[in-house]
Amino acid sequence: MLFLIPHLFPSARLLEAAAQDLYLPALQALLARGHCQPSPAGGAEAALCETLGITRQQDWPVAPISLEADGGTAGEAYWLRADPVHLRVMRDRIVLADNDTLELTQPEADALTATIGQHFGADPSPIACHPTRWYLRLDRVPRLTTCARSVAVGCDIDPLLPHGDDAMQFRAWLNEVQMLLHDHPVNLAREARGELPINALWLWGGGCLPAPPTPTAPLYARNADARALGAFCAMRVQPLPEQMDISLLESGGVMLLDNLTHAGQYGDAYGWREALRGLELDWFVPLRGALHRSGPQGLSLNDPVNGKMLRLQASDAWKFWCRPRDLISMLA
């Protein structure tokens, strides 16, 4: 069974601040008995696409798949996500804020996309199928590679902007969009209410709608993009349980545990520490007790943001001689 746990293996800076004197015996036992190895660091969406058998194009094609989940029709066109975001200007860098915290309404999204559409005319303009999930339709496949929004949140955006032969064209378009949004009535009203303005778009997840792969085991997730990917693959998409039910090990599948995501993105040491305590009680303690029932495939705890995976086999349950070390050294 695969557990995707973004930010389980955080940056050294966050780990030092958050895990001092933190004792989590179940997680530390699993870390001691399993085998850690590098894994791709493209984010949860990339890990899900690869796991479910969705072929990578220039990007992992999240945009056309989530478009159809949001009620649109992808057809044969190339689609990009053009999500509304807030860029926070720091002293020496520009940081992307998570749009899940923006509480954007559909009327606000419609007004903003209408202004962009009026300005650019026949040029591609975003379609707001959902308040925080906007889409850009292109008639040709651009030479462009992007970074998933979930990976970019909380980071300096400069190295994560679109790149490729057509990147400068898209960066110029994004700069012009930023100027349109700067004094938009929607943003002025948001700022007057003490809310963050929508001052940029984030392009990611481009592609044409792929052929759906063969359904696999169930997917348990609360994230909308993850659920869209699972539904596209005709998987049984289930709500994420509040805690680990050992009977789920028998059916296998994929669990997206995103409890650490928000704190990990923003370097919130206290939030990450408390979220990890919750995972210990609800997930790692039951998993340690049931490791011997994990079957021939075993368990994988994968952090798809920081690129590290813990692999465990049923036989690892009996490795009592593997003594846990302090948590910081085991997660570093």
Buried (B, 14 or more C-beta within 10 A) or exposed (E): BBBBBBBBBBBEEBBEBBBEEBEBEBBBBBBBBBEBEEBEBBBBBBBBBBBBBBEEBBBBBBBBBBBBBBEBEBEEBBBBBBBBBBBBEEEEEBBBBBBBBBEBEEEBBEBBBEBBBEEBEEEBBBBBBBBBBBBBBBEEBBEBBBBBBBBBBBBEBEEBBBBBEBBEBBBEBBEBBEEBBEEBEBBEEBEEEEBBBBBBBBBBBBBBBBEBBEEBBBBBBEBBBBBBBBBBBEBBBBEBEEEBEEEBBEEBBBBBBBBBBBBBBBBBBEBBBEBBEEBBEBBBBBBBEBBEEBEEEBBBBBBBBBBBBBBBBBEBBEBEEEEBEBBBEBBB
